[in-house]
Amino acid sequence: MNCFYCQNEIGTQGTCPYCGADNSAYHKVIYASNTFYNEGLERAKIRDLTGAAEYLNQSLKYNKYNLDARNLLGLVYFEMGETVQALSEWVISKNYFPDENPVADHYLDDLQQGANLLEKLNQTCKKYNQAIEYVRQKSYDLAKIQLKRVLSMQPNLIRARQLLALLLMMEGKYEDAKKELSEAAKIDIKNPTTVAYQQEVRRVLKDKKSKKKRRRRNDSLDYMDAGDGTYGRRQTFIEAMDNSKSGIVNILVGIFIGVLVCMFLVVPSVRQSANSEAANALVDANEKATSTATDVAVLQREIDDLNAQLENYTGKGDQKESYEKLLEAETAYTAKDLEKASAAMETVNRELLSTNGQAKYDEIIVVTNAYLADKYYKDGYQAFYAKDYAKAVENFAKVVALDEAYSNGDALSYLAQSYAAVSDNENALIYYKKVAETYPNTRKGRAAEKAIETLESGGTLDIANNSTAGANPTTTTENAAEGEAQQTEEAPAEGEATPAE
């Protein structure tokens, strides 16, 4: 034994020779733990598993580090069919003693390396829980079917045998219940529940036997006076029916008995068989429905993932096409044909490119985006002053999507005014506020603030006569090809936009 305080080996001494600590109480605790372990071991040897589990738990209460007691407790639980509790004890044992614990390693390896053993045990637990649910719903036939399936998968599950025996007792099938309880007793001879059920079964069967004996004793022979002072046995009904005069009666009685046998024996047997088949079909249908629901959920997740991937690739080519279009864009970019380069870049999927391909993509996309922004701005500018505001919205929206700060916010300002011109005040307010926040104390910023006040107060804007002047598109494709950023200084306005109330 080791000292409780300094962990040095002290044997059976009460006082530690190293640190001088009194270990007498600790010695008693260890002694008590070992005593309970030895008693639990003896109980386990005679298959009194319930008693063994009680003593081993008591041993662990005194010393939770009693390795032998914990490993044996896990084995006892496993023999009783309580696999989850057994695994818990072996995992705790392994955590306490990770290095030198061959017993727990052996048990855990057997469970983990067994072909689908853990999955089988998991299915057993699910079926047992389903059987309990059937009992709560008073579907006793379904519960019995499910319990028989559980026992076919895990014969040592005592609780399943006890529940099946109880259901058989409720139906008056005490002989069948006796067989199930006998199997349970072979696993754990002193389980309190099993013993209680066996006593009840024996009592009922004993009462039935005593009633049969009583009936036999009361079934005495009936004698009649022969008329000469002697007595003879009275002729029975069957003997009377055996004479030739009662042949027709025998035939009729035989037909009647045959009908009764058919009604009370054959028909119920057929009905019971049909009910049993229906119950089996219902259980199988429930299991298939559960499995189908799980499969549907898995397939739905896969569909959602594929749809998400599809959204990422919508309008994009595959890897081969992306490289081909990138090469086409690079050729056009080198030849300064930015329109062709921009068209090719629209179908390139950057995510499918290698690192070098992505670097080349980033280099070209900057220039093509600048080119497209110039083009859309120019088209929008012309449409705006041609009072084709719907087309202006379309083009300026594309510019803003590429670069919100294009031309020092002129694209934003024109987009806001275009939305106001087509009476889309909700979007107009969004972009007016962006202009006001991004460019305060400027001409366009002050005009945006006045426009916001007018729109929020329910007024309208006269865009055709009071548009805020923006920069005239002057950036050339040559500048865009060289990657120059377009910076347009604000020119003095001939007249600030005045919101019309």
C-alpha positions, 0 to 999 in steps of 0.5 A: 500500500502507498502512503496517502500523502507522499505516495511512497510504498509503506506496506501495512504500516500505520505510520509513513516512515517517509513523511510521518503521516498517520495512514491508519484510517486510509488503511481501513478504507482500503481494507474495506474496499478490498473486502467488498471486492472479494465478496463481489468476486465470490458472488460473480463466480456463482452468477449472483450478478446483482449481488456482485454489482452491489458489492463492487459498487460499494467497493468503489465508494470506498476506493474509486481507484480500485482497478480490479473492482471497476473492471470486474463491475464492467464485466458483470454489467456486460453479462447482464446485457447492460452494455452501456454501463459496462462501457462506462466502467471500462472507459473510467478505468482506462482514464484512471490507469491509461498505461498499465490496464491490460484488462480494460484494453482487452475488453474495449478492443473486443467491442471496438474491433468486433464486426458491427458489434457496437452497431448491433448493441445500439440497435438492440437498445433502440428496439428495447426502448421501442418495446417499452413504448409499445407497452405504454401504448398498451400494444402488448402484441407488438411489444412481445414481438419487439422483445423477442427480436431484442433477445435474438440479438442479445440473449443476456439482456435480463430486463428484456426477458423480465418484461417479456415474462411479465407480458406473458403473465398478463395474458395468463401464459404462465408456462411460457413466462416460467421458461423466460424467467428460467433463462433469466435466472441462468444469467443472474440467479438472485436478481430480485425482479426475477425471483419475485416473478418466479414466486408469482408464477409458481403460486399460480401454477400450484393453484391450477394443479390443486384445482385439477386434483380437486376436480379429479377427486370429485369425479367419482363413479356413479353406481345404480341398483341392479334390482337384485340387491347388487349395484353396477356402474351406471352406463356412461353417455359414450357407452350409451352412444356406442350401441347400434340404435344410436348410430344416427345420433352419433353422426349428428353429435360428431358433426356438431362437435366438428363445428364446435372444434372449427369455431373454437379451435381452428378459427381462433388459431387462424385469427391469431396467426393473421393478427401475428402476421399483421403485428409483424408487418406493422413492426417492420413498417415502423422500422422501415418508416424510421429508416426511410425518414433517416435516408430522406433526411440524409438525401435532403442534406446532400441535395442542399449541398449540391444546390449550394455548389450549383449556385456557386457555379451558376453561369460558370464553366468547368475547370477546363473551360475556365482555363480556356476562357482565362487564356482567351481573356489573357490574349485579348488583354495583351492585344488591348481588346478589353471588350473581348477580354471582359466577355471571356472573364465573365465565364471564368470560375476563379475557384477552379483555378490553381494559385498561378491561375488565380493570380493571373485572373486577379491581374486581368479582372482589375483592368476589365472591371475598370473597362466595364465601369467606364463603359457602363458609366458612359452608357448610363450618362447618355441614357440619363440625359436622354431621359431614358431613366430605366436604362440609366438605372440599369447601367449605373447599378452595374457601375456601382456593383463594380465600384461604389466609389467610381468617379468620386461617387458620381455613379452613386449620385446618378443612380440615386437620381435615376431611381427617383426619376422612375419613382422608385423612392425606396431605392433612391433613398438608399443611394442618396443616403450612401452619397450623403454619408460618403461625401459630406460637405460636397456639392453632391453630398449637400444635394443628396441631403436635400433630396433625402429630406424631400423624399422622407417628407413625402415630396417629389424630385424634379430630376429632369430640370434639377439633376446634379451634374456629374463627371462626363465620362472621359476615361479612355480604354487605353488608360483602363488597359494600363490599370490607371484608376479614374479620378475625376475632380469635382467641377464647379457646378453650374447649379446645384440640384434643387429638390422640388417640393 
